[in-house]
Amino acid sequence: MRAVSNRLGIARHQRGDFLGLKHLPIRSVIDVGANQGQFARKISAVFPDAHIYCFEPLPEPFDTLRLWADRQRGTVKVFNIALGDREGTAEMFFHAEHSPSSSLLRSTAACETFYPFTKKQIPVSVAMTTLDRAFGPPFSLTPDTLIKLDVQGYENRVISGGENTFRHARACIAEVCLDILYDKQAAFKDLVLLLVNLGYRYAGNVEQKYAKDGHVIYLDALFVK
């Protein structure tokens, strides 16, 4: 475990071994909320033979993601679309000074207090589909699939729109906000219940972010079968 701090003094602790996840025979990774491919690059080093499917709806980070994917010899496929519990279009709040915190949900005053760079926002219309639609017939995924969710409070909607895909996957890493950073965000207990009903168990936190007073703002939780 290692600790680092960002410019706001908010500490982060991260397990480099992914809580033993690297010992599973993961052959496919679905990266929901891929941004510029930060997680995809990291997980490709852990599972170099896995095929990675990245979903990022915002044009600017997607362009960077696509450039990286084009150099990966066909092992990475990218999709310029949001995932949720319905099909159609949606308004996304693009955080112009920090695109990874952009969300389909409005940020709260607490979010903007912890992270002032989230204040400058631009509404962007994005296409949306569901995880089950994206990986439905004739597409076939291996059961040894890892799903990563980093959608800023929208995780429960992605799960609801992807129950069949989650049933066939092996593990999930989900970002969970403990402080209320986004309006109508998914609560930790709701995500646990959704995933437990799909056959998962909570296996600990891969990473968590601390405020100056020591409490956890948000975390990346691992769920496995």
KETITI-690975 format. One line per field, with one value per residue: x, y, z of N, C-alpha, C in turn; residue number from 0; residue in one letter. Coordinates in Angstrom, 2 decimals. Atoms other than C-alpha are relative to their C-alpha. Example, Ala and Ser with C-alpha at 12.3 -4.5 7.8 and 13.67 -1.06 7.14 Angstrom:
n_u = c(0.89 | -0.82);
n_v = c(-1.19 | -1.19);
n_w = c(0.00 | -0.06);
ca_u = c(12.30 | 13.67);
ca_v = c(-4.50 | -1.06);
ca_w = c(7.80 | 7.14);
c_u = c(0.90 | -0.77);
c_v = c(1.20 | 1.09);
c_w = c(0.00 | 0.73);
nr = c(0 | 1);
rest = c(a | s);
This chain:
n_u = c(0.84 | -0.78 | 0.80 | -0.42 | 0.90 | 0.15 | -0.28 | 0.93 | -0.31 | 0.86 | -0.88 | 0.51 | -0.70 | 0.30 | -0.62 | -0.55 | 0.27 | 1.43 | 0.61 | -0.09 | 0.72 | -0.92 | -0.19 | 1.12 | -0.28 | 0.81 | -0.28 | 0.67 | 0.22 | 0.93 | -0.36 | 1.12 | -0.51 | -1.43 | -0.70 | -1.10 | -0.58 | -0.90 | 0.14 | -0.28 | -1.46 | -0.51 | 0.45 | -0.61 | -1.29 | 0.31 | 0.54 | -0.46 | 0.65 | 1.45 | 0.61 | 0.55 | 1.06 | 0.07 | 1.14 | -0.20 | 0.90 | -0.44 | -0.87 | -1.41 | -0.77 | 0.10 | -1.02 | -1.26 | 0.19 | -0.05 | -1.39 | -0.70 | 0.55 | -0.46 | -1.37 | 0.00 | 0.01 | 1.31 | 0.48 | 0.85 | 1.05 | 0.53 | 1.35 | 0.29 | 1.40 | 0.23 | 0.80 | 0.95 | 1.11 | 0.92 | -0.62 | 0.41 | -1.00 | 0.02 | -0.87 | -1.13 | -0.65 | -1.43 | -0.80 | -0.99 | -1.34 | -0.36 | 1.01 | 0.36 | 1.09 | 1.23 | 1.04 | 1.37 | 0.70 | -0.53 | -0.85 | 0.54 | -0.87 | -1.08 | -0.95 | -0.73 | -0.85 | -1.15 | -0.68 | 0.40 | -0.13 | 1.24 | 1.01 | 0.22 | 0.67 | 0.62 | 0.94 | -0.31 | 0.93 | -0.72 | 0.79 | 0.01 | 0.59 | -0.17 | -1.07 | 0.53 | 0.16 | -1.34 | -0.60 | 1.01 | -0.25 | -0.78 | -1.25 | -0.19 | -1.11 | -0.48 | 0.43 | -1.08 | 0.06 | -0.02 | 0.70 | -0.39 | 0.96 | -0.47 | 0.96 | 0.34 | 1.31 | 0.97 | -0.31 | 1.19 | 0.71 | -0.74 | 0.26 | 1.39 | 0.07 | -0.96 | 0.08 | -0.42 | -1.46 | -0.57 | 0.17 | -0.98 | -1.35 | -0.67 | -0.39 | 0.36 | -0.56 | 0.95 | -0.24 | 1.14 | -0.10 | 0.57 | 0.57 | 0.94 | -0.71 | 0.87 | 1.42 | 0.62 | -1.04 | 0.18 | -0.51 | -0.79 | 0.88 | 0.78 | -0.89 | -0.25 | 1.20 | 0.13 | -1.02 | 0.23 | 1.10 | -0.52 | -0.95 | -1.30 | -0.24 | -0.92 | -1.32 | -0.92 | -0.23 | -1.26 | -0.52 | 0.94 | -0.49 | 0.27 | -0.02 | -1.00 | 0.39 | -0.18 | 1.11 | -0.10 | 0.90 | 0.50 | -0.86 | 0.18 | 0.32 | -0.10 | 1.02 | -0.41 | 0.81);
n_v = c(-1.19 | -1.22 | -1.20 | -1.20 | -1.12 | -0.89 | -1.38 | -0.48 | 0.65 | 1.17 | 1.16 | 1.15 | 1.26 | 0.91 | 1.31 | 0.27 | 1.37 | 0.12 | 0.91 | 1.37 | 0.14 | 0.35 | 1.45 | 0.60 | 0.13 | -0.99 | -0.01 | -1.16 | -1.12 | -1.03 | -1.23 | -0.93 | -1.28 | 0.22 | -1.26 | 0.08 | 1.34 | 0.15 | 1.35 | 1.00 | 0.14 | 0.68 | 1.39 | 0.74 | 0.50 | 1.11 | 1.09 | -0.39 | 0.76 | -0.25 | -0.96 | -1.09 | -0.72 | -1.28 | -0.86 | -1.40 | -0.80 | -1.37 | -0.02 | -0.34 | 1.13 | 1.14 | -0.12 | 0.49 | 1.44 | 0.68 | -0.01 | 1.06 | 1.30 | 0.33 | 0.53 | 1.21 | 1.21 | 0.62 | 0.55 | -1.00 | -0.60 | -1.17 | -0.36 | -1.39 | 0.04 | 0.19 | 1.16 | -0.27 | 0.95 | -0.23 | -0.42 | -1.31 | -1.03 | -0.54 | -1.15 | 0.27 | -1.20 | 0.09 | -0.84 | -0.47 | -0.04 | 1.33 | 0.83 | 1.25 | -0.17 | -0.30 | 0.96 | -0.16 | -0.59 | -1.29 | 0.01 | -0.69 | -1.00 | 0.74 | 0.38 | -1.18 | -0.42 | 0.90 | -0.05 | -1.25 | 0.07 | 0.52 | -1.06 | -0.41 | 1.12 | -0.27 | 1.06 | 0.66 | 1.07 | 1.22 | 1.19 | 0.97 | 1.31 | 0.83 | 0.99 | 1.23 | -0.24 | -0.05 | 1.34 | 1.00 | 0.79 | 1.25 | -0.14 | 1.01 | -0.29 | 1.07 | -0.15 | -0.59 | -1.42 | -1.02 | -1.24 | -1.15 | -1.10 | -1.28 | -0.86 | -1.14 | 0.10 | 0.58 | 1.43 | 0.85 | 0.01 | 0.88 | 1.38 | 0.32 | 0.21 | 1.02 | 1.14 | 1.26 | -0.04 | 0.17 | 1.40 | 0.84 | -0.47 | 0.64 | -0.98 | -1.38 | -1.08 | -1.11 | -1.19 | -0.28 | -1.25 | 0.05 | -1.34 | -0.26 | -0.83 | -0.18 | 0.15 | 1.31 | 0.99 | 1.34 | 0.21 | 1.23 | 1.13 | 0.37 | 0.72 | 1.32 | 0.82 | 0.32 | 0.95 | 1.25 | 0.69 | 0.52 | 1.07 | -0.49 | -0.33 | -1.12 | 0.57 | -1.01 | -1.22 | -0.09 | -1.35 | -0.93 | -1.37 | -0.57 | -1.44 | -0.43 | 0.41 | 1.44 | 0.83 | 0.43 | -0.70 | 1.02 | 1.18 | 0.99 | 1.27 | 1.22 | 1.04 | 1.19 | 1.21);
n_w = c(0.00 | 0.03 | -0.22 | 0.70 | -0.25 | 1.13 | -0.31 | -1.01 | -1.25 | -0.16 | 0.12 | 0.73 | -0.23 | 1.11 | 0.00 | 1.31 | 0.43 | 0.28 | -0.97 | 0.50 | 1.27 | 1.09 | 0.04 | 0.72 | 1.45 | 0.71 | 1.43 | 0.58 | -0.93 | 0.47 | -0.71 | 0.15 | -0.48 | 0.22 | 0.12 | 0.96 | -0.04 | -1.14 | -0.56 | 1.04 | 0.13 | -1.21 | -0.05 | 1.11 | -0.48 | -0.92 | 0.84 | 1.33 | 1.06 | -0.04 | 0.92 | -0.79 | 0.67 | -0.70 | 0.30 | -0.41 | 0.83 | 0.28 | 1.19 | -0.21 | -0.52 | 0.91 | 1.05 | -0.58 | -0.21 | 1.29 | 0.48 | -0.73 | 0.39 | 1.35 | -0.09 | -0.83 | 0.84 | 0.07 | -1.28 | -0.66 | 0.82 | -0.69 | 0.39 | -0.39 | -0.43 | -1.43 | -0.38 | -1.07 | -0.09 | 1.12 | 1.25 | 0.47 | -0.24 | -1.35 | -0.21 | -0.89 | -0.49 | 0.28 | -0.88 | 0.97 | -0.57 | -0.51 | 0.66 | -0.66 | -0.96 | 0.73 | -0.37 | 0.47 | -1.14 | -0.43 | -1.19 | -1.16 | -0.61 | -0.66 | 1.04 | 0.45 | -1.12 | 0.00 | 1.29 | 0.66 | 1.46 | 0.59 | 0.10 | 1.39 | 0.65 | 1.29 | 0.38 | 1.27 | 0.34 | 0.34 | 0.29 | -1.10 | 0.16 | -1.20 | 0.06 | 0.60 | 1.43 | 0.60 | 0.03 | 0.30 | 1.20 | 0.02 | -0.74 | -1.05 | -0.91 | -0.84 | -1.40 | -0.81 | 0.34 | -1.04 | 0.35 | -0.81 | 0.07 | -0.52 | 0.69 | -0.84 | -0.62 | 0.92 | 0.05 | -0.12 | 1.27 | 0.90 | -0.43 | 0.36 | 1.44 | 0.41 | -0.93 | 0.64 | 0.14 | -1.33 | -0.41 | 0.68 | -0.31 | -1.14 | -1.02 | 0.29 | -0.80 | 0.12 | -0.80 | -0.85 | -0.76 | -1.34 | -0.10 | 1.08 | 0.99 | 1.16 | -0.30 | 0.27 | 0.25 | -0.55 | -1.36 | -0.14 | -0.34 | 1.18 | 0.92 | -0.58 | 0.18 | 1.43 | 0.42 | -0.73 | 0.68 | 1.28 | -0.29 | -0.44 | -1.40 | -0.20 | -0.31 | -0.53 | 0.77 | 0.73 | -0.19 | -0.60 | -0.10 | -1.31 | -0.20 | -0.98 | -1.35 | -0.10 | 0.48 | 1.40 | 0.91 | 0.91 | 0.05 | 1.06 | -0.67 | 0.81 | -0.20 | 0.75 | -0.15);
ca_u = c(0.00 | 1.27 | 0.06 | 0.19 | -1.35 | -2.79 | -2.57 | -5.58 | -3.97 | -6.41 | -4.58 | -4.96 | -4.08 | -3.88 | -3.20 | -0.89 | -1.90 | -5.64 | -6.47 | -5.37 | -7.42 | -4.32 | -4.27 | -7.64 | -7.61 | -9.14 | -9.41 | -11.72 | -12.01 | -14.96 | -13.90 | -16.99 | -16.05 | -12.64 | -11.78 | -8.33 | -7.61 | -5.92 | -7.35 | -7.12 | -3.39 | -2.83 | -4.91 | -3.36 | -0.03 | -1.70 | -3.52 | -1.45 | -3.39 | -6.86 | -9.11 | -10.23 | -13.47 | -13.49 | -16.58 | -16.12 | -18.85 | -16.99 | -15.27 | -12.05 | -10.90 | -12.18 | -9.79 | -6.83 | -8.21 | -8.60 | -5.03 | -3.72 | -6.05 | -4.91 | -1.39 | -2.49 | -2.50 | -6.23 | -6.53 | -8.37 | -11.70 | -13.17 | -16.74 | -17.74 | -20.95 | -22.28 | -23.72 | -26.81 | -30.22 | -31.79 | -31.06 | -31.15 | -29.34 | -28.47 | -26.98 | -23.55 | -21.76 | -18.26 | -15.83 | -13.63 | -10.68 | -10.77 | -12.58 | -12.34 | -14.84 | -17.43 | -20.78 | -24.29 | -25.30 | -24.93 | -22.11 | -22.95 | -21.56 | -19.54 | -17.92 | -16.97 | -15.60 | -13.36 | -12.47 | -12.70 | -11.63 | -15.10 | -16.85 | -16.36 | -18.89 | -20.20 | -23.39 | -22.72 | -25.26 | -24.05 | -25.39 | -26.37 | -27.01 | -27.02 | -24.27 | -26.51 | -27.29 | -23.58 | -22.67 | -25.84 | -26.11 | -24.24 | -21.48 | -20.03 | -17.87 | -15.68 | -16.89 | -13.49 | -14.45 | -13.65 | -16.02 | -14.74 | -17.23 | -16.06 | -19.10 | -19.32 | -22.41 | -24.12 | -22.94 | -26.35 | -27.85 | -25.08 | -25.62 | -29.40 | -28.86 | -26.30 | -27.60 | -27.07 | -23.49 | -22.77 | -24.18 | -21.65 | -18.66 | -16.20 | -15.30 | -16.17 | -14.29 | -16.76 | -16.01 | -18.27 | -18.81 | -19.28 | -19.65 | -22.51 | -20.55 | -23.32 | -27.10 | -28.96 | -25.70 | -25.59 | -25.18 | -22.69 | -25.43 | -27.45 | -24.47 | -23.71 | -27.31 | -27.41 | -24.16 | -24.89 | -28.15 | -26.08 | -23.80 | -20.95 | -19.42 | -17.67 | -13.90 | -12.43 | -11.17 | -8.54 | -8.16 | -9.70 | -9.38 | -9.16 | -10.05 | -7.79 | -9.82 | -9.23 | -12.65 | -13.00 | -14.49 | -14.75 | -13.28 | -12.83 | -14.52 | -13.79 | -16.58 | -15.83 | -17.58);
ca_v = c(0.00 | 3.46 | 6.91 | 10.03 | 13.51 | 15.83 | 19.59 | 19.98 | 17.90 | 15.04 | 11.77 | 8.63 | 5.05 | 2.46 | -1.26 | -2.02 | -5.71 | -5.01 | -7.09 | -10.30 | -9.63 | -10.04 | -13.75 | -14.33 | -15.45 | -12.21 | -12.30 | -9.33 | -5.90 | -3.52 | 0.01 | 2.19 | 5.84 | 5.36 | 9.06 | 9.17 | 5.52 | 5.92 | 2.69 | 0.83 | 1.54 | 0.36 | -2.81 | -3.72 | -4.09 | -6.42 | -8.50 | -8.04 | -10.70 | -9.35 | -7.60 | -4.21 | -2.45 | 1.26 | 3.49 | 7.27 | 9.69 | 13.03 | 13.99 | 15.51 | 12.67 | 10.15 | 11.51 | 10.85 | 7.42 | 6.49 | 7.50 | 5.20 | 2.36 | 2.55 | 1.61 | -1.52 | -4.00 | -4.63 | -5.57 | -2.35 | -1.26 | 2.15 | 3.42 | 7.10 | 6.58 | 6.73 | 3.69 | 3.84 | 2.25 | 3.41 | 4.23 | 7.67 | 10.90 | 12.58 | 15.84 | 15.42 | 18.00 | 18.34 | 19.66 | 21.79 | 21.96 | 18.28 | 15.98 | 12.80 | 14.28 | 15.01 | 13.33 | 12.75 | 14.11 | 17.65 | 18.18 | 19.37 | 22.24 | 19.65 | 18.42 | 21.93 | 22.65 | 19.57 | 19.99 | 23.65 | 22.64 | 21.07 | 24.46 | 25.26 | 23.05 | 22.87 | 20.94 | 18.40 | 16.18 | 12.57 | 9.33 | 6.64 | 2.91 | 0.06 | -2.40 | -5.32 | -3.73 | -3.11 | -6.73 | -8.48 | -11.02 | -11.74 | -10.44 | -13.01 | -12.22 | -14.66 | -15.39 | -14.24 | -10.57 | -7.62 | -4.63 | -1.27 | 1.52 | 5.10 | 7.19 | 9.71 | 8.54 | 6.92 | 3.39 | 2.01 | 3.03 | 1.24 | -1.91 | -1.78 | -1.55 | -4.35 | -7.08 | -9.87 | -8.77 | -8.53 | -12.02 | -13.41 | -11.41 | -12.44 | -9.21 | -5.53 | -2.45 | 0.37 | 3.91 | 4.83 | 8.36 | 8.38 | 12.14 | 13.48 | 14.78 | 14.45 | 14.89 | 11.58 | 9.61 | 5.88 | 4.99 | 2.32 | 0.15 | 0.28 | -0.80 | -3.64 | -4.88 | -4.68 | -6.60 | -9.17 | -9.98 | -10.59 | -13.08 | -10.86 | -10.32 | -7.22 | -7.92 | -4.64 | -1.31 | -1.11 | 2.62 | 5.33 | 9.10 | 10.91 | 14.48 | 16.54 | 15.54 | 11.86 | 10.77 | 8.94 | 11.00 | 8.21 | 4.80 | 2.10 | -1.06 | -4.54 | -7.11 | -10.69 | -14.02);
ca_w = c(0.00 | -0.80 | 0.15 | -1.98 | -1.70 | -4.28 | -4.42 | -2.10 | 0.61 | 0.04 | 0.62 | -1.44 | -0.51 | -3.26 | -3.35 | -6.25 | -6.33 | -6.83 | -3.72 | -5.41 | -8.54 | -10.70 | -9.81 | -11.53 | -15.20 | -16.50 | -20.30 | -20.94 | -19.31 | -19.74 | -18.79 | -18.26 | -17.93 | -19.49 | -19.87 | -21.54 | -20.73 | -17.34 | -15.91 | -19.21 | -19.44 | -15.89 | -16.18 | -19.54 | -17.71 | -15.15 | -17.79 | -20.97 | -22.91 | -22.06 | -24.55 | -23.25 | -24.19 | -23.27 | -23.10 | -22.98 | -24.13 | -24.04 | -27.32 | -25.93 | -23.65 | -26.21 | -28.84 | -26.52 | -25.62 | -29.28 | -30.15 | -27.42 | -28.41 | -32.03 | -30.88 | -28.97 | -31.87 | -31.80 | -28.12 | -27.18 | -28.65 | -27.84 | -27.96 | -27.90 | -25.93 | -22.37 | -20.59 | -18.39 | -17.91 | -21.19 | -24.80 | -26.36 | -25.56 | -22.27 | -21.04 | -19.48 | -17.37 | -18.81 | -16.19 | -18.41 | -16.01 | -14.96 | -17.37 | -15.20 | -12.71 | -15.43 | -14.83 | -16.08 | -12.65 | -11.35 | -8.89 | -5.38 | -3.32 | -1.38 | -4.58 | -5.61 | -2.12 | -2.12 | -5.78 | -6.93 | -10.45 | -10.92 | -10.87 | -14.57 | -16.35 | -19.90 | -20.79 | -23.55 | -25.30 | -25.48 | -26.91 | -24.41 | -24.49 | -21.99 | -21.18 | -22.12 | -25.48 | -26.13 | -25.36 | -26.48 | -29.31 | -31.47 | -29.19 | -26.81 | -23.77 | -21.89 | -18.33 | -17.03 | -17.41 | -15.19 | -15.27 | -14.06 | -13.27 | -12.87 | -13.78 | -10.94 | -9.07 | -12.06 | -11.24 | -10.22 | -13.57 | -15.46 | -13.40 | -13.93 | -17.68 | -17.67 | -15.38 | -17.90 | -18.58 | -14.86 | -14.30 | -16.77 | -15.48 | -12.77 | -10.96 | -10.74 | -9.54 | -8.81 | -7.74 | -4.83 | -3.46 | 0.31 | 0.54 | -1.56 | -4.56 | -7.17 | -7.03 | -6.80 | -6.77 | -6.08 | -2.39 | -1.29 | 0.23 | -2.99 | -5.09 | -2.68 | -2.85 | -6.65 | -7.03 | -4.30 | -6.08 | -9.23 | -7.45 | -6.21 | -2.79 | -1.53 | -1.37 | -0.08 | -1.38 | -4.08 | -3.47 | -1.31 | -1.06 | 2.28 | 3.21 | 5.45 | 8.52 | 7.75 | 6.51 | 3.19 | 0.38 | -2.18 | -2.88 | -5.51 | -4.22 | -5.52 | -5.92 | -6.99 | -7.51);
c_u = c(0.88 | -0.92 | 0.58 | -0.98 | -0.12 | 0.15 | -0.96 | 0.29 | -0.87 | 0.83 | -0.69 | 0.84 | -0.45 | 0.76 | 0.47 | -0.32 | -1.48 | -0.66 | -0.02 | -0.70 | 0.92 | 0.26 | -1.18 | 0.31 | -0.87 | 0.42 | -0.66 | -0.20 | -0.95 | 0.24 | -1.07 | 0.37 | 1.51 | 0.82 | 1.12 | 0.70 | 0.93 | -0.07 | 0.36 | 1.50 | 0.58 | -0.38 | 0.58 | 1.38 | -0.20 | -0.46 | 0.37 | -0.68 | -1.51 | -0.42 | -0.74 | -1.00 | -0.28 | -1.19 | 0.24 | -0.84 | 0.50 | 1.02 | 1.49 | 0.80 | -0.06 | 1.06 | 1.35 | -0.05 | 0.15 | 1.43 | 0.81 | -0.46 | 0.51 | 1.41 | 0.06 | -0.23 | -1.32 | -0.54 | -0.93 | -1.00 | -0.64 | -1.35 | -0.32 | -1.48 | -0.05 | -0.81 | -0.90 | -1.09 | -1.02 | 0.81 | -0.51 | 1.13 | -0.16 | 0.89 | 1.06 | 0.65 | 1.52 | 0.74 | 1.24 | 1.42 | 0.46 | -1.01 | -0.32 | -1.15 | -1.32 | -1.03 | -1.30 | -0.88 | 0.63 | 0.88 | -0.64 | 0.97 | 1.18 | 1.08 | 0.86 | 0.86 | 1.26 | 0.86 | -0.43 | 0.09 | -1.23 | -1.03 | -0.31 | -0.56 | -0.69 | -0.96 | 0.34 | -1.03 | 0.79 | -0.99 | 0.11 | -0.60 | 0.19 | 1.14 | -0.49 | -0.23 | 1.36 | 0.61 | -1.04 | 0.35 | 0.19 | 1.31 | 0.08 | 1.23 | 0.43 | -0.51 | 1.06 | 0.15 | 0.02 | -0.73 | 0.45 | -0.99 | 0.59 | -0.83 | -0.60 | -1.44 | -1.06 | 0.10 | -1.24 | -0.79 | 0.70 | -0.27 | -1.41 | -0.16 | 0.93 | -0.04 | 0.46 | 1.51 | 0.67 | -0.14 | 1.07 | 1.44 | 0.52 | 0.28 | -0.40 | 0.76 | -0.90 | 0.44 | -1.27 | 0.25 | -0.65 | -0.54 | -0.94 | 0.64 | -0.86 | -1.46 | -0.49 | 1.04 | -0.33 | 0.62 | 0.73 | -0.90 | -0.82 | 0.83 | 0.29 | -1.20 | -0.18 | 0.98 | -0.12 | -1.11 | 0.42 | 1.13 | 1.36 | 0.07 | 1.00 | 1.34 | 1.00 | 0.18 | 1.37 | 0.67 | -1.04 | 0.66 | -0.46 | -0.01 | 1.03 | -0.34 | 0.05 | -1.15 | 0.17 | -1.04 | -0.61 | 1.03 | -0.29 | -0.16 | 0.08 | -1.10 | 0.40 | -1.03 | 0.88);
c_v = c(1.24 | 1.19 | 1.15 | 1.11 | 0.83 | 1.44 | 0.60 | -0.60 | -1.21 | -1.24 | -1.15 | -1.21 | -0.99 | -1.30 | -0.32 | -1.38 | -0.24 | -1.07 | -1.45 | -0.22 | -0.47 | -1.50 | -0.72 | -0.04 | 0.95 | 0.06 | 1.17 | 1.06 | 0.98 | 1.23 | 1.05 | 1.33 | 0.03 | 1.28 | -0.13 | -1.37 | -0.24 | -1.40 | -1.06 | -0.22 | -0.78 | -1.48 | -0.82 | -0.53 | -1.19 | -1.22 | 0.29 | -0.74 | 0.26 | 0.96 | 1.03 | 0.78 | 1.28 | 0.83 | 1.39 | 0.90 | 1.38 | 0.04 | 0.23 | -1.15 | -1.22 | 0.06 | -0.51 | -1.50 | -0.75 | -0.07 | -1.09 | -1.38 | -0.44 | -0.61 | -1.35 | -1.29 | -0.75 | -0.54 | 0.96 | 0.56 | 1.13 | 0.39 | 1.38 | 0.12 | -0.18 | -1.28 | 0.38 | -1.05 | 0.19 | 0.35 | 1.37 | 0.99 | 0.52 | 1.23 | -0.36 | 1.32 | -0.18 | 0.99 | 0.43 | -0.02 | -1.35 | -1.00 | -1.31 | 0.11 | 0.34 | -1.10 | 0.27 | 0.58 | 1.34 | -0.16 | 0.82 | 1.08 | -0.68 | -0.39 | 1.20 | 0.60 | -0.86 | 0.18 | 1.25 | -0.05 | -0.60 | 1.09 | 0.40 | -1.18 | 0.46 | -1.15 | -0.55 | -1.10 | -1.23 | -1.12 | -0.98 | -1.32 | -0.76 | -1.00 | -1.28 | 0.17 | -0.01 | -1.38 | -1.10 | -0.79 | 0.89 | 0.08 | -1.04 | 0.34 | -1.27 | 0.20 | 0.65 | 1.47 | 0.86 | 1.23 | 1.10 | 1.13 | 1.24 | 1.08 | 1.04 | -0.02 | -0.68 | -1.53 | -0.89 | -0.06 | -0.91 | -1.47 | -0.42 | -0.27 | -1.09 | -1.25 | -1.31 | -0.06 | -0.20 | -1.44 | -0.89 | 0.43 | -0.63 | 0.98 | 1.39 | 0.93 | 1.21 | 1.16 | 0.33 | 1.31 | -0.20 | 1.36 | 0.21 | 0.99 | 0.31 | -0.21 | -1.39 | -1.06 | -1.35 | -0.08 | -1.34 | -1.19 | -0.45 | -0.77 | -1.40 | -0.91 | -0.42 | -1.10 | -1.34 | -0.80 | -0.57 | -1.00 | 0.43 | 0.10 | 1.14 | -0.54 | 1.04 | 1.17 | -0.03 | 1.34 | 0.82 | 1.35 | 0.61 | 1.52 | 0.34 | -0.46 | -1.51 | -0.85 | -0.31 | 0.72 | -0.97 | -1.11 | -0.82 | -1.36 | -1.15 | -0.98 | -1.19 | -1.11 | -1.14);
c_w = c(0.00 | 0.17 | -0.80 | 0.35 | -1.26 | 0.46 | 1.03 | 1.36 | 0.28 | -0.29 | -0.71 | 0.38 | -1.05 | 0.16 | -1.41 | -0.53 | -0.29 | 0.88 | -0.50 | -1.32 | -1.12 | -0.10 | -0.67 | -1.50 | -0.83 | -1.46 | -0.72 | 1.08 | -0.67 | 0.86 | -0.28 | 0.65 | -0.13 | -0.01 | -1.05 | 0.01 | 1.17 | 0.60 | -1.03 | -0.17 | 1.17 | -0.02 | -1.14 | 0.39 | 0.94 | -0.78 | -1.46 | -1.15 | -0.08 | -1.10 | 0.84 | -0.85 | 0.80 | -0.47 | 0.57 | -0.89 | -0.39 | -1.13 | 0.31 | 0.62 | -0.92 | -1.08 | 0.49 | 0.21 | -1.31 | -0.56 | 0.69 | -0.46 | -1.37 | -0.01 | 0.72 | -0.78 | 0.06 | 1.30 | 0.74 | -1.01 | 0.79 | -0.60 | 0.56 | 0.39 | 1.51 | 0.23 | 1.17 | 0.01 | -1.11 | -1.24 | -0.40 | 0.12 | 1.42 | 0.06 | 1.02 | 0.39 | -0.12 | 0.89 | -0.78 | 0.53 | 0.55 | -0.53 | 0.74 | 1.01 | -0.66 | 0.27 | -0.73 | 1.10 | 0.34 | 1.23 | 1.11 | 0.48 | 0.69 | -0.99 | -0.39 | 1.11 | 0.07 | -1.24 | -0.78 | -1.52 | -0.67 | -0.26 | -1.44 | -0.79 | -1.28 | -0.31 | -1.39 | -0.23 | -0.45 | -0.32 | 1.16 | -0.45 | 1.30 | -0.21 | -0.67 | -1.50 | -0.70 | -0.15 | -0.19 | -1.24 | -1.22 | 0.76 | 1.10 | 0.82 | 0.72 | 1.42 | 0.88 | -0.36 | 1.25 | -0.52 | 0.95 | -0.23 | 0.65 | -0.68 | 0.96 | 0.50 | -0.82 | -0.05 | 0.06 | -1.30 | -1.01 | 0.35 | -0.41 | -1.49 | -0.50 | 0.83 | -0.63 | -0.16 | 1.34 | 0.49 | -0.61 | 0.26 | 1.28 | 1.14 | -0.46 | 0.95 | -0.23 | 0.87 | 0.76 | 0.76 | 1.37 | 0.42 | -1.19 | -0.96 | -1.21 | 0.42 | -0.41 | -0.34 | 0.63 | 1.40 | 0.06 | 0.27 | -1.20 | -1.01 | 0.51 | -0.24 | -1.45 | -0.39 | 0.73 | -0.67 | -1.35 | 0.22 | 0.50 | 1.53 | 0.06 | 0.49 | 0.48 | -0.95 | -0.66 | 0.29 | 0.73 | 0.23 | 1.32 | -0.04 | 1.08 | 1.42 | 0.18 | -0.51 | -1.49 | -0.84 | -1.00 | -0.10 | -1.24 | 0.67 | -0.99 | 0.40 | -0.88 | 0.20 | 0.46);
nr = c(0 | 1 | 2 | 3 | 4 | 5 | 6 | 7 | 8 | 9 | 10 | 11 | 12 | 13 | 14 | 15 | 16 | 17 | 18 | 19 | 20 | 21 | 22 | 23 | 24 | 25 | 26 | 27 | 28 | 29 | 30 | 31 | 32 | 33 | 34 | 35 | 36 | 37 | 38 | 39 | 40 | 41 | 42 | 43 | 44 | 45 | 46 | 47 | 48 | 49 | 50 | 51 | 52 | 53 | 54 | 55 | 56 | 57 | 58 | 59 | 60 | 61 | 62 | 63 | 64 | 65 | 66 | 67 | 68 | 69 | 70 | 71 | 72 | 73 | 74 | 75 | 76 | 77 | 78 | 79 | 80 | 81 | 82 | 83 | 84 | 85 | 86 | 87 | 88 | 89 | 90 | 91 | 92 | 93 | 94 | 95 | 96 | 97 | 98 | 99 | 100 | 101 | 102 | 103 | 104 | 105 | 106 | 107 | 108 | 109 | 110 | 111 | 112 | 113 | 114 | 115 | 116 | 117 | 118 | 119 | 120 | 121 | 122 | 123 | 124 | 125 | 126 | 127 | 128 | 129 | 130 | 131 | 132 | 133 | 134 | 135 | 136 | 137 | 138 | 139 | 140 | 141 | 142 | 143 | 144 | 145 | 146 | 147 | 148 | 149 | 150 | 151 | 152 | 153 | 154 | 155 | 156 | 157 | 158 | 159 | 160 | 161 | 162 | 163 | 164 | 165 | 166 | 167 | 168 | 169 | 170 | 171 | 172 | 173 | 174 | 175 | 176 | 177 | 178 | 179 | 180 | 181 | 182 | 183 | 184 | 185 | 186 | 187 | 188 | 189 | 190 | 191 | 192 | 193 | 194 | 195 | 196 | 197 | 198 | 199 | 200 | 201 | 202 | 203 | 204 | 205 | 206 | 207 | 208 | 209 | 210 | 211 | 212 | 213 | 214 | 215 | 216 | 217 | 218 | 219 | 220 | 221 | 222 | 223 | 224);
rest = c(m | r | a | v | s | n | r | l | g | i | a | r | h | q | r | g | d | f | l | g | l | k | h | l | p | i | r | s | v | i | d | v | g | a | n | q | g | q | f | a | r | k | i | s | a | v | f | p | d | a | h | i | y | c | f | e | p | l | p | e | p | f | d | t | l | r | l | w | a | d | r | q | r | g | t | v | k | v | f | n | i | a | l | g | d | r | e | g | t | a | e | m | f | f | h | a | e | h | s | p | s | s | s | l | l | r | s | t | a | a | c | e | t | f | y | p | f | t | k | k | q | i | p | v | s | v | a | m | t | t | l | d | r | a | f | g | p | p | f | s | l | t | p | d | t | l | i | k | l | d | v | q | g | y | e | n | r | v | i | s | g | g | e | n | t | f | r | h | a | r | a | c | i | a | e | v | c | l | d | i | l | y | d | k | q | a | a | f | k | d | l | v | l | l | l | v | n | l | g | y | r | y | a | g | n | v | e | q | k | y | a | k | d | g | h | v | i | y | l | d | a | l | f | v | k);
